[in-house]
């Protein structure tokens, strides 16, 4: 067993799980466990391996050493690499109490300052007792990360103090998010201290990108693929936030053409390549062109380069990844990829055509306001309903063009749905065949952010 008064002993005992399944390590005692629900892998580890009853105590699981046990699923990529399957959910945010706290003595910090992490390979074909445990180690936040996490916590706390707990979004912050916890039913709504409006129950969580960073560190993977915005000189509390540092790097180049920026950094880039503007962004931030931006990767920041016409309207709507018809109808809004994307933080880089030459106008960190996410949700529901009813094609024109019932740009100021495919034969299967055409598959579609919304609500504000 292990010594509960020794962190080293607990960690050493936990590491004995690596390379095994719970069935192999816990024997017959675990066979008829009777645990149900999404989080029961962690409960099984607690009860049958460490020998204590799962609980929701305010203090850390191993209270004697101040260490919290967390288990989290991994997914295997096609190239054999492993990545986090989801964010790492920590403790529930108590709206009625947290506004009284300071970070260093907060319930969050008391519980999560030192984590013992067990990562297992999720496989929907297997019983959870047969999930392979791939990585086990403890985690303490490096100073550079801790500065950002503390500011994230303070951002969440300030929103609660402002009576806006119901407007919390994961896009408000960088590494530490406030994710919804529980269903959308009335029972998951909670009172908040400075507003009569009830707020969805939320929990602190480490964003999926940050969890991937932890995984890479535990697995001792090569870190040379990342370049840092924050240097040793920028990790002191009195210095600017990431937003301010990034914007200060871009500001000297406002009004300069992309070609002038390229020359400033002595670059010779392929101006027709998809990576052209991404490389200019890295150059301005002082990141090697062959590297990823570490802080953006950890924070799941979506970088979008927007080319504006002379009337400030983006040249194109913004596309998101295709959705699979058979998958989207199986999810509810809270689990949907579209909601997850809209709740992320974005970094927009705006270039404008001036005499057919692109000039850098400004950059902006942005996340969608709560009220706009609620409005975009209507597009998602309409889309799901259209697929479920098998009423996708509304008519076929004389030229053979298929018109659909999917939400159009004219019907919602924020978003719409339209094709995003190589050609009309680039399809996904349908869960219900289309009533008009009897088609059992249909051209790939995705959600789009309207260009007019980007102009009015992001660029002009």
N, C-alpha and C positions, 0 to 999 in steps of 0.2 A: 504493500500500500504506500501511503505517502504521509509526510508530516504536515498537518494543516498550518503549523506555525513557521514553515519554511517555504518561501516562494520557489527556491531552487528545487526542493523536493517535489513540489506540486508540478512544476514544469517538466521535470525529469520523468515523473510518472505519466503525465499527459503524452509525452513524446513516444511512449511505448505503444501508443495507438497507431502511429504512422505505419502505413503499409498493410494495415489490417482492416477488417470490418468489425462492427459491433458484435455481430453474431460470433465471430472468431474469438474476440477478447472477453466477452461476457458470459459465454456458455449458455446452458439451458435456462438460467434464471431470467433471461431477457425474452425468451421465446413467446410467452403469453403476456406481453407488456401492457396491452390494452390502451396505449396512448393514441389519441386521434388528434388531428389538426395539423396545420401547416408547420408549426415550430417544434414538432415532437422529436426530431433527431436530437436537438439540444437537450430536451428533457430526458431522453433515454441515456445520453452521456452522463448527465448529472446524477440520475438515480442509480443506474446499473453499473457505471464505471467508477464514479467518484463517491457513490454511496450516500448522497444526501437528496432530500426531497426537493423537486423543482419548486421555485417560489418567485414572488415578485417583490422581494425586500428592497428597501431603499439603498441599503449598503451593498458593497460588492459581494459576490458569491463566496469567495474565500476571504472573509472579513478580517481574519487575523493578519493577513499580509496585504490587504487592500487590492485584491486582484479579481477581476470579473471574467467569468468563463463565457465564451461566445463560439458557436459553431456556425459555419456558413457554407453554402453549396458552391461548387465549381462547375464549369462547363468546359468540355474539350473542344478545341477548334479543329478545323479540318487538317491543319498542318501539324496537329499533335500537341500544340501548346495549350496550357490551361489558363483560364481567366475566371474572374468572379462572375457568378450567375446573376447576382443582384446586389443592391446596397446592403450594408450591415446595420441592422436595426439595433439601437441601444435602448435606453430607458424612455418611458412615457414622459411627456412634458406635462407637468402639473401647472396649468395656467394660473390657478388660484394661489400658488405658493412661489413659483419661480421668479416672479417680478420682485420679490423681496431679497433675492440672493445676489451675491457677487460671484464672479466666476471661480475664483480660487477656493471658495468654500461652498460651492454649489452642489446640489444633489447629483448633477451630471458628472462633475469632476471627481467627487467622492467615489462614484460607482465605476467610472470609466477611465481613470488616469492610467491604469495598468491592465491590459487585456491579455487573456490567455485564449489563443485562437486555434480552433480546430476546423480545417478545411477538408471537405469531403467531396468526392466526385458524384454529382447528381446523375441518376440514370432512371428515367421514367419506366423502363422495362423491368427494373429490379425492386425488390422489397427494400425499404430503407435500412433494414438490418444488414443488408449486403452491399451498401454503399462503401466504396473504398476510401479510406482516410488517407489523403495525399500529403498534407502539410500540417505540422503542429509547432507552434512557438508562441512566445509572449511578445507583446508590442507596447512600447512606450513612444509617445510622439516626440520626434526630433524638435528642437527649439524653433526651427524655421517653420515647421508645420503647425506647431502649437500656437504661435503668434496668430496664424490665420484662423485656426479653430476657435481660439478665444474671441476673435473679432466676429466670427460667425455666430457664436453663442450670444454675444452681446447684441448682434443685429436681430436675432430671433427674440431676445428678451425685450428689446426696445419696441418691437412691433406689438408685443403683448401689452406693454405699458401704455402704448398709444391706442389701445382698444381695438387692435386689428388682428387679433389671434385668428379670426375667421378668414383673413386674407393671407395667411402664411403660405409660402410657396418654397419649394426646394431651390428655385432659381434666385431666391434672395441672397444666397450664401455660396461660399466656395467649396470647402471640404466637408463641413458639418451641416447636414440638412435637417429640415423638419418635415418628415414624411408622414403621410396619413397612415393611421394604424386602426384597423377594424373596418367594418363594412360602412356603407354610406347611409345605413338605416338610422332612424332617430336615436337608437341606443348608443351610437358612436359619437353623438354630439355632446359637447361639454360646455359648461358655463365658463365665461371668462370674466376677469375682475373689473374691466373698465368699459364694458359694453354689454347691452342686454342681448345682443345677437349671439346665439350659440355658435361655437366653433367645432370643426371636426377634430376628433382626437388625433393627436400627432405624437410622434416619437422622434428623439434625436437619432440621426443615422449618419454613418460615414458613406459618402457617395461611392458609387460603383467604381469610378476611376481611381479614387483614393484606396479602395480595397485592393484593386489591381496593383497599385504601388506597394502595398503591404505584402501582397503575395510575391511580387518580384524580389522584394528584400528578403523574405523568409527563404525563398527558393534560391537566393543568391544568383539571380539572373543578371546578365550584363546590363549595367546602367548607362553605358556610353551612348545609348540611343536618345537620351534626354539632355536637353539644354535648359538651364535655369534662368528665369527672369530675376528672381531674388538672389542677390549675391550676399556674401558675408556682411557687407556694409549696409544692407537694407533690411536686416532682420531685427532691428531694435524698435521697441514699441512706439517711440515718438516720431518715427519716420512714416512716410505715406503708406496708404493701402496699396494692394496690387493694382486696383483700378487707376489710382493716381500715378503710380509708377509707369504703368503701360501707356497711359494717355500722355504723360510728359515725354515719353520717348517718341511718340508719333507727332506731337504738336509742331516741332520744328520743320516737319515735312508737309504741313498743310499748305496747299496752293502749288505744290510741286508736281510735275507730271511723273507718271510711272517710270518713264525713261530717265528723267533726271535723278530719281531715287536710285534706280539701278546703277547709274554712273557714279553716284555719290559713294556707293559701296564697292565700286570696281567689279561689278558683276557682269557676266555675259550670259544672260538667261534666254531660253527659248520662249519668245513672247507669245507663241501660239499654244504653249503647253498648258494643261489644266493646272499645273502646280505653280504657274508664273506668279500669281498674286500671293499665294501662300508663302512662296520664297521671299517675296518683298517684305511681307509681314515678319518673317523670321529674321531677316537682315536688320530691320528697324529695331527689333527687340534684342538684337545681339545674340541670336540663336543660330548655330550652324545649320546650313541648309539640309544636311542629312540627318538632322535630329528633330525630335518632337519637343513641344513646349511643355516642360514638366508640370508647371502649375496649372496649365489649361487641361492637360490630360487628367490630373488628379481631381479637378473640379468638374469634369464632364462638360467643359465649355464648348459650345458649338460656335466655330468661327465661320462667319459668312462674309464674303466679299461681294459688295453690291455695286453694280454699275448703273449710275443714274443718267437719265436723259437730261437735256438742258432745262426741262420743266420740273426737275426734281423727282420725277416718277421713275422708279427702278425699271430698267430695260426688260426685266423678266420677273414673274412671280417666283417665290422661293419654294422649291420642292422638298419633300421629306421622303424617307424610304417607302417603297411600295408596301402595301398591306396585303396579306393573303386572305382571300375571301373566306376560306374555311376556318381560319384562325380567329379573325376579327369578330365573328358572330359568337364565338365561345367565351369571349371576355366581357367583363363589365367595364364601365368607363374608368374606374379606379385602377384597373390592371392594364389599361390600354397603352400601347406604344405612343399613340398620338398625345395623350395626356402627359406621359413621361417626358416627351420632347418639349412640349409647351411649358413645362415647369422647370426646364433647364435654364441655365444662364447662357446668354448669347454674347458674342463679341462681334460687332458689325464694323467693317471697314468700308467706308463709302468713297468711291471714285466717281467723278462726273465727267461726261463727255463735254469738252470745250474745243470746238473746231475739229472734232473727230479724234482728239487726243484726250486720254484719261488723266484727270488731275485728282490728287488726294484731297478730299474735302474735310473729313473728320472721322473719328472712330468713336464707338460708344458701346459700353457694357449695358445690357438690357435684359430684363426678364418680363414676361407677359403679366400684366396686372390680373388679379383674381377675377374681376368682373369680365375681362375679355376671355379668360379661360372658360368661364361659364358660358359665354356666348359661342365660343368655338365648339364647346361640348355638343351643342345642338346639331352642328354639321356631322359630328361623329355619330350621334344617335340616328340621324336621318340616313346616313350611309349604311349603318348596320341594318336598319329597318328595310331599306331598299334591297339589300342582299338576301335577308331572311324571307322576304315575300316573293323572291324570284321575279321582281319587277324592276329589271335593270334597263332594258332597252325600251324607250318610249315610242320611237319610230325609226324607220329606215328611209332616208331620202331617195329621190330618183337617181342620185349619183352613188347610192349604196353606202352613204355615211350613216352610221348608227348614232342616234341621239339617245341620251340616257336620262334617268330620273335622279342621278346623283346630284347633290347640292351644287348649284352654279355660283359663279362669282357675283352675280347680280342679287343673289338671295341672302348673302351674309357678308358683312363688311370686313370680316377677318380671314375667312378661309373658304376653300372650295375643293371639289374633287374632280380630277380629270386624268386621262391616261398618262402613264410614265413608263413607256415600253419602247423596245427597238422598232417594232411594227405591230400591226393588229394581231398577228399570230403569236406574239410573245405573251403567253397567257398563264393564269392560275386557275385551278379547278374551282367550281362553284359548289356550295353546299346544297343549293336548291337550283334546279335548272331554270333558265330565264323563260318566262311565260310567252313572250312574243316570238322568240327565235328558237326555243327549245335547246339552246346552247347549254352545255354542261361545264364549259370553261369560258373565261372571258379575259380580254386584254388587261394587262396589269395597270392598276390605278394607284394613285397616292393622294394624300392631302397636300394642299398647296397654301402658302400664306399669300394673300392678295398683295400685289404690288402697291395698290393705293393705300392699304393699311400700313405697309412699311414706310411709305412716304409720310403719311399724316401722323402716325403714332410713334414712329421710331426716329426717322431722320429729322423731321421738322420740330420735334419737341426737345 
